[in-house]
Amino acid sequence: MTETWSHLPDPPDRKPRGRPVLRTLKAGTTVFRIHRLGRDPVALNWTARPDRISGGRFDSLDGSYGYVYVGDSAATAIAETLCRDLPLEGAARLVPWTRIAQRALSRLTVAGDLRVLSLRGPALTQVGAPLALTKCGADAYETTRAWALALRRWVPRAQGFAYRPRHDEDGLTWVAFEEEALVAAAEPVPLTEPGVLRLVRDVLHAHNATFD
């Protein structure tokens, strides 16, 4: 099987003529985040990510904005964090144990209504973006981050993006750019905690993967 979503063009120089679709992520919504142990689960990450060596899909290229990623369920957050960069082909789909041992799961609550730009389904066409924007692998993250910069410029009212995880059309993921957008609903739980580790294993198995 050949990787289908390998090519993503650069964003256009001018704002497309479509009508961007803004949705509301309502205050009080429960969301989930996978993050490094010891990191404040509600704090924005302001790290500049100028290349694809590390970081996520819509991180800031130059550190000009902060970002935090959450999922609509614990399983979605696990899949988006641990499975997103797994190849679509090949027999070995292994997540290194260190990626699990260094992370925790947090249950959070949306502090206030957030206006999020929809980047799924036909809404993608309204901003001139192909499906590859949310489906390409990490080798194209420099380009996805250029798109994030352009989208924030074209739609300044957007306080975040909503999109489907790369390997899970059943889940929904958000990236928020607003300080204090989230509040902690419970203490973070290490992924190595037995109950959470069972969930991690089940999610990985559902994605035809495991940990080594």
Sequence and secondary structure as in RCSB ss.txt:
>XXXX:A:sequence
MTETWSHLPDPPDRKPRGRPVLRTLKAGTTVFRIHRLGRDPVALNWTARPDRISGGRFDSLDGSYGYVYVGDSAA
TAIAETLCRDLPLEGAARLVPWTRIAQRALSRLTVAGDLRVLSLRGPALTQVGAPLALTKCGADAYETTRAWALA
LRRWVPRAQGFAYRPRHDEDGLTWVAFEEEALVAAAEPVPLTEPGVLRLVRDVLHAHNATFD
>XXXX:A:secstr
   SS       SS  SS   EEEE TT EEEEEEETTS TTS B     STTSS TT  SSSSS BEEEESSHH
HHHIIIIITTS SSSS  EE HHHHHTEEEEEEEE S EEEEE STTHHHHTT  THHHHS GGGHHHHHHHHHH
HHHH TT SEEEE  TT TT  EEEE STT EEESS  EETTSHHHHHHHHHHHHHTT EE 
